[in-house]
Amino acid sequence: MAELEEPVRSEATHPSPDAAAAAPNTGDTVTVTLFAAARDAAGFREIELPAGSVNDVLGALLAASPPALARVLPVCSLLADGHRVSGTPTLTAGTVLHVLPPFAGG
């Protein structure tokens, strides 16, 4: 079974400074990593956003992203530290949220 690659953290993976300013790094952040069509729609692979409920984090993600992500996000699976999540559960500081669109062949 193939293993997933560890996400590469790079300043180049973040959106414009204006969008990143929507999520000041206070240490109470979650890392959102986007894959495949979600990454393409957002225009970046990874972003740090304020910790909060799944819905709050997704709202912040949409606010920091181009409108194209709003069309892809509803069909994506969300995994927080390897567990499927949605809605109101709280994502605490340090959580990694993976945004995975549907894909074929798996």
HELIX and SHEET records of a PDB file:
HELIX    1   1 GLU A   11  THR A   13  5                                   3    
HELIX    2   2 PRO A   17  ALA A   20  1                                   4    
HELIX    3   3 ALA A   36  ALA A   42  1                                   7    
HELIX    4   4 VAL A   54  ALA A   63  1                                  10    
HELIX    5   5 ALA A   68  VAL A   72  1                                   5    
HELIX    6   6 LEU A   73  VAL A   75  5                                   3    
SHEET    1   A 5 GLU A  46  PRO A  50  0                                        
SHEET    2   A 5 THR A  29  LEU A  34 -1                                        
SHEET    3   A 5 VAL A  96  LEU A 100  1                                        
SHEET    4   A 5 SER A  77  ALA A  80 -1                                        
SHEET    5   A 5 HIS A  83  ARG A  84 -1                                        
SHEET    1   B 2 GLY A  52  SER A  53  0                                        
SHEET    2   B 2 THR A  90  LEU A  91 -1                                        
END                                                                             
